[in-house]
Structure formats: structure tokens, C-alpha cells
Amino acid sequence: MLLGRYDAAGRLQYTGRSTTLSQAAGRAVAGELAPPRGAHPWKGWTFSAGWGTQRTLDVVPVEPDVVMEVAVDVAWDSAGRCRHPARTHRVRTDVGVAQVPLLGEDPASP
């Protein structure tokens, strides 16, 4: 899964990717995903399959309205993206996107 957070200007910023989801986690998140209602903010972008690789990921854009609880390490690149894949914990259906702190507003992000 590609991960993003909104910045103060309202732009969805790419912040990293997750590790491969377990079957249970994949089923849980799949039930929450929907096609984008308009042009996706990342339409036309390409994403690397891993740090330092030229291989790109096949990406299916979805409506960016699902909150996923993840664990990340402290390695960030100069653009504020996680250098290592995030470990997913659970879909947070009890938290809306507007309730997530903006990128840079909490101590866990650059």
C-alpha cells in the first residue's frame, strides 16, 4: 500500500509504502477501498519498488480516504518519506482523514 498524508496546503503527499499485507489485513483494507471520485492527486506518478531500485510498482489509485495505523522506523529521506516500509497494524474506521495530523504537525513525522 502507498501511504500519504495531507500537508497544510491540502496536498496529498506521498510518505512511503507498507510491507506486504497479510491476507487478513489485505481483506480488511480491501473492504474500505473505492475508486477515486475524481482525478487522483498522484495520477501519472511512478513509485519505486524499494529504496535504491529502478523497478517500479504497479499502482491502482483509490479514493484517499482510508486511515491505516502503521509503525515506522525513524529513517526519513530529505523529502520526508519513510526510507523503510511501514508495518501495517489496522484500518482505523473510527478515524477520519481530517482527524489525522497534517504532515509535519506531529513529532513522528519530519
N, C-alpha and C positions, 0 to 999 in steps of 0.2 A: 504494500500500500504506500502511495505517496502521501506525505504529510505536509500540511501547511497551516499557517496562522495568518490572520489579518494584521496589517500594520495600521498605524494611526491615520494613514491616508485612505484606508478602506481597501487596500490591495491585498489579495491573497498571495502571500509569499511562500515559496517552497522552502521547507525547513528540513527535509530528509525523507527517508523511506524506512519502512519497517522490515523486520526479519520476515521470513516466510511464515505465513499464518498457519496455525494448526487447523485441522478440519473443523473443529468445533468453533474456533474463532472466525474462520472464513464463513461458516454458515451464519454465525451471529451478525457479522457485519454485512453480509450479502443481503440480508433481510431489511437492512436500513438504507441501502444504496438505491439511487434513482438516476436516470439520465439527466444531464444538465437541462435546466429550463430555458436557457438561452446560450449565448456563446460562453464557453468555459474560459476562465481567466488564463489558463495555461494552454489553450488551443494552439497547436503548432510547435510547442516546445518539445525538446527531446530530453530524456533523462538517462543518466549513466547507470549501468547495472551494478556498479561498485566503484569505490574510491580508486582513481587512477586507471580505470579501464576505458577502452573506447567502445565497448559493447553497450548498446542502448536497450532500454526496456520497452516492451510493447505496453502501451498505456491505453486504458479505456476511461475517458473522462466521465465523472459522475457529478451530480449536484454537490457542491462543497458545504454540506450542512450536517455532517455526522461528526460527533465528538468522540474521539478514541483516547482512552487513558493509556499512556505509554511510559516506558522507562528509558532514559537515555543516559549515556555517559557524559563526561564533561568536555569532550573533544569537539570543538566547533571550528569551522573554517572561517575565513575572513568575511564571507558573505552572510554569516550567521546560520549556516546549515550544519546539521549533525554530521560529523565525519563517519560515524558508525551507525549501522541500522538500529532503529528503536525497537525495543521489545514491547509488543502489544500486551495489554492486560485485559481490557474490556471496553465494549462500546458503552458510552455514557448517555443513555437515552434520557436521563434525568437532567442533563446539562445541555443548554442550547449554545450555538456558536457565539452568540452575543455575550454569553457569560464567561467565555474564555478570555483571559487577559490578552491584550494586544501584544504582538511581537515586540520584545524588548521591555515590557512592563513588569515582568516578574524576574526574580533572581535566578531562575533556572534557565533563562534564555540570554543570549548575548546582548 
